[in-house]
């Protein structure tokens, strides 16, 4: 039987767990890039509330309602005429 110190066993266990998580993350990122687009962001946009600064996802539209404070937010980067800045 191989004798191993308890602290070394815990360190090896944590290292192995960290390596497995990193490998799973890399495989997941590679699959997303291979698809060409991120399906999560495909029909949704990232919004930031101008009142409570909460960041959330919502559909692409001119106005959005913050899920936290229920205030209306206007899409940034557009002017009154709908032209991009």
VMD Tcl script that draws the C-alpha trace (Angstrom):
set ca {
  {0.00 0.00 0.00}
  {1.23 3.50 -0.84}
  {1.42 5.83 2.13}
  {0.38 9.42 1.48}
  {0.06 12.39 3.80}
  {-3.50 13.68 4.36}
  {-2.69 17.24 3.25}
  {-1.10 15.93 0.05}
  {-4.18 13.81 -0.68}
  {-6.46 16.84 -0.23}
  {-4.21 18.98 -2.43}
  {-4.19 16.33 -5.18}
  {-7.97 15.97 -4.97}
  {-8.48 19.74 -5.30}
  {-5.98 19.97 -8.14}
  {-7.68 17.15 -10.04}
  {-11.09 18.79 -9.56}
  {-9.75 22.13 -10.79}
  {-8.19 20.52 -13.88}
  {-11.45 18.74 -14.74}
  {-13.45 21.97 -14.42}
  {-10.94 23.84 -16.60}
  {-11.08 21.13 -19.27}
  {-14.88 21.15 -19.29}
  {-14.86 24.95 -19.61}
  {-12.42 24.85 -22.53}
  {-14.48 22.20 -24.35}
  {-17.66 24.24 -23.83}
  {-16.03 27.44 -25.13}
  {-14.62 25.60 -28.14}
  {-18.06 24.25 -29.04}
  {-19.61 27.72 -28.81}
  {-16.94 29.23 -31.06}
  {-17.24 26.37 -33.56}
  {-20.97 27.09 -33.93}
  {-20.18 30.61 -35.05}
  {-22.61 32.41 -32.78}
  {-23.63 32.37 -29.18}
  {-27.18 31.05 -29.04}
  {-27.80 32.69 -25.65}
  {-27.11 36.15 -27.08}
  {-28.77 35.49 -30.44}
  {-32.18 37.06 -29.77}
  {-31.42 38.82 -26.51}
  {-29.40 41.86 -25.61}
  {-27.60 42.92 -22.49}
  {-29.29 45.86 -20.79}
  {-28.15 47.95 -17.83}
  {-30.77 49.81 -15.83}
  {-30.18 53.55 -15.68}
  {-31.78 53.75 -12.20}
  {-30.46 50.79 -10.18}
  {-27.55 49.78 -12.52}
  {-28.78 46.17 -12.61}
  {-27.51 44.24 -15.66}
  {-30.00 41.87 -17.30}
  {-30.91 40.17 -20.58}
  {-33.99 41.19 -22.53}
  {-35.27 40.99 -26.09}
  {-33.99 43.41 -28.70}
  {-36.33 46.39 -28.55}
  {-36.28 50.16 -28.18}
  {-37.56 50.06 -24.56}
  {-37.08 47.53 -21.80}
  {-38.38 47.15 -18.24}
  {-35.86 46.43 -15.48}
  {-36.82 43.21 -13.65}
  {-35.49 44.56 -10.33}
  {-36.88 48.11 -10.02}
  {-39.48 48.01 -12.85}
  {-38.20 51.22 -14.45}
  {-38.18 51.74 -18.22}
  {-34.85 51.86 -20.03}
  {-34.16 53.21 -23.50}
  {-31.70 51.47 -25.78}
  {-28.31 53.20 -25.62}
  {-26.60 54.18 -28.84}
  {-29.76 55.34 -30.61}
  {-30.99 58.88 -30.96}
  {-34.54 60.23 -31.28}
  {-34.63 59.55 -35.02}
  {-33.54 55.94 -34.59}
  {-30.09 56.53 -36.08}
  {-27.02 54.89 -34.59}
  {-24.56 57.21 -32.88}
}
mol new
graphics top color blue
foreach p $ca { graphics top sphere $p radius 0.5 }
foreach p [lrange $ca 0 end-1] q [lrange $ca 1 end] { graphics top cylinder $p $q radius 0.2 }
display resetview
